[in-house]
């Protein structure tokens, strides 16, 4: 199939994607409210202009390049090394989580492992780079909105 096929997701997969996102967003919101109440929606509350910039740029400057590498390239290049779909999904999720070690905190690694598994599954089901990038952007933008962006940004990791 074509890397750019759009829309590639079936109506059923679209519903599943949105339901899973709503459940994850609700769970993350509750977790922040309980464990880090001072962080809950702190970014949009305290820096609304910068938050809007991040929401606009994140899909293009972060989600798309990561999906090109961790889904499109890895899945096409390394698929022959795996005898099962599960092995490929696991390898993709682990590689994606390892990328996030630069942030030096376990929440970033754990959350990106879970997200990486989901994104790998989406890519395998749809074969669509735009679809998986959209899903990645949805989760990433929620992470920054709800107050977990502190785990995914550091001056040191960004070269500063």
C-alpha positions as CSV (number, residue, x, y, z in Angstrom):
1,X,0.0,0.0,0.0
2,X,0.9,3.6,-0.4
3,X,2.7,5.3,2.5
4,X,0.5,8.4,2.1
5,X,-2.9,6.7,1.6
6,X,-5.6,8.8,3.2
7,X,-8.0,8.2,4.6
8,X,-6.8,4.7,5.3
9,X,-8.6,3.9,8.5
10,X,-11.9,2.2,8.4
11,X,-14.9,3.8,10.2
12,X,-14.5,1.0,12.9
13,X,-10.8,1.8,13.4
14,X,-11.6,5.5,13.6
15,X,-14.2,4.9,16.3
16,X,-11.7,2.7,18.2
17,X,-9.0,5.3,17.9
18,X,-11.2,8.1,19.2
19,X,-12.6,5.9,22.1
20,X,-9.1,4.8,23.1
21,X,-7.9,8.5,23.0
22,X,-10.9,9.6,25.1
23,X,-10.2,6.9,27.7
24,X,-6.4,7.7,27.7
25,X,-7.0,11.4,27.9
26,X,-9.5,10.9,30.8
27,X,-7.0,8.6,32.6
28,X,-4.1,11.0,32.1
29,X,-6.2,14.0,33.3
30,X,-7.3,12.1,36.5
31,X,-3.7,11.1,37.1
32,X,-2.4,14.6,36.8
33,X,-5.3,15.9,39.0
34,X,-4.4,13.4,41.7
35,X,-0.6,13.2,41.5
36,X,0.4,16.7,40.1
37,X,-2.6,19.0,40.8
38,X,-0.5,22.1,40.4
39,X,0.4,21.0,36.8
40,X,-3.2,20.3,35.6
41,X,-3.6,22.5,32.5
42,X,-0.8,24.7,33.7
43,X,0.7,25.2,30.2
44,X,-2.5,26.6,28.5
45,X,-3.4,28.6,31.7
46,X,0.0,30.2,32.2
47,X,1.4,30.5,28.6
48,X,-1.6,30.3,26.2
49,X,0.3,31.8,23.3
50,X,3.3,29.5,23.6
51,X,0.9,26.5,24.1
52,X,-0.9,27.4,20.9
53,X,2.4,27.5,19.1
54,X,3.4,24.1,20.4
55,X,0.0,22.6,19.4
56,X,0.4,24.0,15.9
57,X,4.1,22.9,15.4
58,X,4.2,19.6,17.3
59,X,2.4,17.6,14.6
60,X,4.9,18.8,11.9
61,X,8.2,19.1,13.8
62,X,7.9,16.2,16.2
63,X,5.1,13.7,15.4
64,X,5.7,13.5,11.6
65,X,9.5,13.0,11.8
66,X,9.1,10.4,14.6
67,X,6.5,8.5,12.6
68,X,8.6,8.6,9.5
69,X,11.5,7.0,11.4
70,X,9.8,4.7,14.0
71,X,6.9,3.5,12.0
72,X,7.4,4.0,8.3
73,X,11.2,3.3,8.0
74,X,11.5,0.8,10.9
75,X,8.4,-1.2,9.8
76,X,9.4,-1.4,6.2
77,X,13.1,-1.9,6.8
78,X,13.0,-4.4,9.7
79,X,9.8,-6.3,9.1
80,X,11.8,-9.3,7.6
81,X,13.6,-9.7,10.9
82,X,10.4,-10.6,12.8
83,X,8.4,-13.8,12.4
84,X,5.4,-12.2,14.1
85,X,3.4,-9.0,14.0
86,X,3.8,-8.8,17.8
87,X,7.6,-8.9,17.6
88,X,7.5,-6.0,15.1
89,X,5.1,-4.0,17.3
90,X,7.3,-4.7,20.4
91,X,10.5,-3.6,18.6
92,X,8.9,-0.4,17.3
93,X,7.5,0.4,20.8
94,X,10.9,-0.3,22.5
95,X,12.8,1.8,19.9
96,X,10.3,4.7,20.4
97,X,10.7,4.5,24.2
98,X,14.5,4.4,24.0
99,X,14.4,7.7,22.0
100,X,12.7,9.3,25.0
101,X,15.4,8.3,27.5
102,X,17.0,11.6,26.7
103,X,14.4,13.2,28.9
104,X,15.9,11.4,31.9
105,X,12.6,10.3,33.6
106,X,10.6,7.1,33.7
107,X,7.2,8.6,32.9
108,X,8.4,9.7,29.4
109,X,9.8,6.2,28.7
110,X,6.8,4.3,30.0
111,X,4.2,6.5,28.3
112,X,6.1,6.4,25.0
113,X,6.4,2.7,25.1
114,X,2.6,2.4,25.5
115,X,2.0,5.0,22.8
116,X,4.6,3.5,20.6
117,X,2.8,0.1,20.8
118,X,-0.4,1.9,19.9
119,X,1.1,3.8,17.0
120,X,2.8,0.7,15.6
121,X,-0.5,-1.1,15.7
122,X,-2.2,1.8,13.9
123,X,0.5,1.9,11.3
124,X,0.2,-1.9,10.7
125,X,-3.6,-1.7,10.4
126,X,-3.7,1.4,8.1
127,X,-0.3,1.5,6.4
128,X,-0.9,5.3,6.5
129,X,1.8,7.7,7.6
130,X,-0.7,10.6,7.8
131,X,-3.2,8.6,9.9
132,X,-0.5,7.5,12.5
133,X,1.0,11.0,12.5
134,X,-2.5,12.5,13.3
135,X,-3.0,10.0,16.1
136,X,0.5,10.7,17.5
137,X,-0.2,14.5,17.3
138,X,-3.5,14.0,19.2
139,X,-1.8,12.2,22.1
140,X,1.2,14.5,22.1
141,X,-0.8,17.7,22.1
142,X,-2.9,16.3,25.0
143,X,0.2,15.5,27.0
144,X,1.3,19.1,26.7
145,X,-2.2,20.4,27.4
146,X,-3.0,18.3,30.5
147,X,0.3,19.1,32.2
148,X,2.6,16.3,31.4
149,X,4.8,18.2,29.0
150,X,7.3,18.7,31.8
151,X,8.3,15.0,31.2
152,X,8.8,15.5,27.5
153,X,10.8,18.7,27.4
154,X,14.2,19.7,28.9
155,X,16.7,22.2,27.8
156,X,19.5,19.6,28.2
157,X,17.7,17.1,25.9
158,X,17.1,19.9,23.4
159,X,20.8,20.9,23.3
160,X,20.5,23.9,25.6
